[in-house]
Amino acid sequence: MAAAGWLRRRLLLLAVPWRWRCRPHRGAAGCPPAGQVRAAFLRFFEERHGHRRLPSAPVRPRGDPRLLFVNAGMNQFKPIFLGTVHPRSELAQHRRVVNSQKCVRAGGKHNDLEDVGRDTYHHTFFEMLGNWSFGDYFKEEACSMAWDLLTEVYGIPKDRLYVTYFAGDSSLGLSADEECRDVWLCLGVPASHVLPFPLKDNFWEMGDTGPCGPCTEIHYDHVGGGRNAAALVNQGSPDVVEIWNLVFMQYSREVEGNLLPLPQHHVDTGMGLERLVAVLQNKRSNYDTDLFTPILDAIHKGCGGPQYQGLVGDADVGHVNMAYRVVADHVRALCVCIADGIYPGFSGAELVLRRILRRAVRFCSEVLHAPPGLLASLVPTVVEVLGDAYPELTKNADQIMDVINENEAAFQSSLERGRRIIERTVQQMEPSTNFPAEVAWSLYGNLGFPLDLIDLILEEKGIGLDSAAFNELALEDAKRKAGGPLAGQLEDTDTCLDVHSLAQLQSNNVPATDDSPKYAYTLGQHGQYEFSPCQATVLMLYRDQSLQKEVGAGQRCGVILDRTNFYAEQGGQASDQGYMIHLGQQDVLFPVESVHLCGGYVIHEVTAVETLRAGDQVQLFVDEAQRLACMMNHTATHLLNFALRRVLGDNTEQRGSHVTAEWLRFDFDTKGPVTVEQLQQVEQVVQDVIKRNEVVHTAEVPLMLARRVRGLRAVDEGYPDPVRIVSLGVPVENVLTCNSEAAMQTSVELCCGTHLLQTGAMEDLAIISERQLVKGISRVIAVTGRQAKQAREAGQCLAMEVDSVSLRMKERITLIPEVQNISKEVGQLTKMVASTPMPQWQRKELQTILRVLQRTANTAIKKLEMQQAEEKAQSMLAKHCNQPVIIDTVPADSLSILMKVVNQLCDKSPGTSVLLLSPQASGEVLCACQVSKDCLPVFSAADWAMAVCTQMEGKAGGSSVVARGSGNAKGMQGALTTALEFAQSKLLK
């Protein structure tokens, strides 16, 4: 009875239309705060229309290397639109979804960075309110829901709203979307407010290929007053703005450019929260809403300058208001990105975030004249505004402040270094020349020195930049990046099924591939792994983006089987390799080059050596050595994750991993570089588990049950349901027990990968690299088994060589060449230690020792050179007592020693000018000279050395006081005469 009563009350509640207590045209007083606007949107779709409410995905894209940031609400649902979602995954179960998605548009195709601050509506970070239908409702329901929410719930006057629809495109054979138009007319929208627009305005596409379709946009007229503002829609007027876009995905654009109907229709809508709140709070600027005003107030309080007035363009004298908007926007973006694990860095999204931070810092210091630290001081205010909606901001507030402060300090240091480099370069430039483009590019690329600041400094000095050369360098850099890591990541057309082929397979009831045999391996009697071959039937072949029943010899294709023992690339683990044969034909092998999972179907990439047909019976054989190496490294990855948390603390979170047969890579959060001691401890934790030869337990369990496991790692990814749990040393049923502490004491992860059955087969693990990718994220690379053993042996050999050099350095060496040889040996060892695979803790130790040895050798060389120079100088003084000019030859092993002899002579005999030549065994003659300051400016050392070395067909350079050079021994006698004549000509004037 109580339950029935609750249900009746619930239905009555949902039947009552919601309204705000004020309407937007009545003024801001009492209007809803942004938090209520967001919550009302989510409640409306969740409670009234049965949508599942999902949290925002992180702004770091998952599994999409083409994107720097999540820039739209639909990003996380692309596998559904493309048809590639795993049928057993949680994502595949969604039919109606609603959420508020954190989005960043800065860098890449959608880049608003440079526009932020110039107007009152561009942002780098914004929130996208969205509702989606995946093969459920379509145009009529989507438009009706949107109209109901805007007019009945939010209370926006209907006469201020205009809707657009797709007008058709004859070149694509598309007629006008009259279905959408008629829906709006049936909802009571006047015909004068229902407007057709062409392809560029009302046809949405995911990319050059893929799902697409017509869209309908809802626009709001800020002015109102009964006027007809239809002529201002889509004209860039600030008075009439788009607030909501409803996309109807009903086509797929093919590679050839033609459009094909999608097998399932979807709805994807997006409404910017900032713009909606501006409408509901009766504001013309997003920055005047309560999403920004607390931050703007905090900026004013922190810098003590004039208050924010909302001015733009010429009215904004000194760009003070622009600076307010830049700082307010950028600090929101920084908080959200850092909380989601993106830190300022040197490539990709990290590089863009570094530019955002540095742009904000410059506006703080140069325009607002704020003290250092203002940016980080705004973080608590951002958390206050957004923390309820995105709790990760509250959780990571201190870390966000630390990252911002550290990067601001680093930027200020870079600015100072950059200014010094510019000053030094300008001093060395020839008159009337442009500033070198390569120096400017180095400042920009390596130090992150802003280009406009370079231009400003050079302009103040009356110097131009070689813009053509600079642009050429920028173009070369762009080309290099275009051919970089992402260039090879485009999906192969024979291994990733297109949406139509997936739909055809499903409509023909072709079952998803049973890949459970990939886990069918056992330990043999002598501890060796035994992999059973798998017999399968060819269900379909895929080539040139179409399903085929037959493929001829020599053709490359994707093979879809009913079952397979091959592991498809997923979860960070590389795919299996191997071969298949026709059943009963042992002599014809079809090599399997790679394996991919697409919509539940496993695609084996094969080049057919003879005709292959659907219905053929085949037998599959995986490359056992490669598979075992991957298993070893994947289990090692889990162990490494556990060991890092054990040594560095439970707050250490995985940020990514990749497993191949050769090595494993693991990225994780860290507050600083991992120390030698910590690296040793991590390796020791792993080795202890290896020595115990723990059993690796696995089991498939319902996803909801798995998520309750205490201390479970990696629960934010998309997993199938049921999901596989991998537990080291503790049976899965034990870790599933309510309030069990077992999972806290070992490695327990959700994982679809292939693993060892017992940890002992790993034999060893060596971390051979550890470095910080960006501030706060470290990457380790490790090897296992035989490779780990080889790395340790290499480390021990190098350690013995370093010890040998250390012992020799401790001996009393009196000859400069001996010390120089040791110095060269130290240099060679330094290069070998840096490049040789070896334990990273040992590499760091040896590098520390080698740095000390190099300093010791350099000091010893300088000391011996000074001793030798002093002895030679004393001999010269005795030979040339009280002479105003000394010109002579002297044996010296290097130009450095020769220069020191000259310096010593001038120090011991002030007022004397000295030029010495030193013939070498190679036939070269070294020259060094110094002119007494009493003889300046008539007598120049640089001119003196140039005259002498020219006589020897050589070169020289230096200052008016000291100079050096070299030449050929054949002209040495003539050079001595020239030296004397030159000195006499200057001193007798």
Secondary structure, 3 states (H helix, E strand, C coil): CHHHHHHHHHHHHHHCCCCCCCCHHHCCCCCCCHHHHHHHHHHHHHHHCCCEECCCCCCCCCCCCCCCCCCCCCHHHHHHHHCCCCCCECHHHCCEEEEEEEEECCCCCCCCHHHCCCCCCCCCEEEEEEEEEECCCCHHHHHHHHHHHHHHHCCCCHHHEEEEEECCEHHHCECCCHHHHHHHHHCCCCHHHEEEECHHHHEEECCCCEEEEEEEEEEEECCCCCCCCHHHCCCCCCCEEEEEEEEEEEEEECCCCCEEEEEEEEEEEEEEHHHHHHHHCCCCCHHHCCCCHHHHHHHHHHHCCCCCCCCCHHHCHHHHHHHHHHHHHHHHHHHHHHHCCCCCCCCHHHHHHHHHHHHHHHHHHHHCCCCCCHHHHCHHHHHHHHCCCCHHHHHCHHHHHHHHHHHHHHHHHHHHHHHHHHHHHHHHCCCCCCECHHHHHHHHHHCCCCHHHHHHHHHHCCCCECHHHHHHHHHHHHHHHHCCCCHHHCCCCCCCCCHHHHHHHHHCCCCCCECHHHHCEEECCCCCEEECCEEEEEEEEEECCEEECEECCCCEEEEEECECCCCCEECCECCCCEEEEECCCCCCEEEEEEEEEECCEEEEEEECCCCEECCCEEEEEECHHHHHHHHHHHHHHHHHHHHHHHHHCCCCCEEEEEECCCCEEEEEECCCCCCHHHHHHHHHHHHHHHHHCCEEEEEEECHHHHCCCCCCECCCCCCECCEEEEEECCCHHHHHCCCCCHHHCCCEEECCCCCCCEHHHHCCEEEEEEEEEECCEEEEEEEEHHHHHHHHHHHHHHHHHHHHHHHHHHCCCCCHHHHHHHHHHHHHHHHHHHHCCCCHHHHHHHHHHHHHHHHHHHHHHHHHHHHHHHHHHHHHHHHCCCCCEEEEECCCCCHHHHHHHHHHHHHHCCCCEEEEEEECCCCEEEEEEECCHHHCCCCCHHHHHHHHHHHCCCEEEECCCEEEEEEEHHHHHHHHHHHHHHHHHHHCC
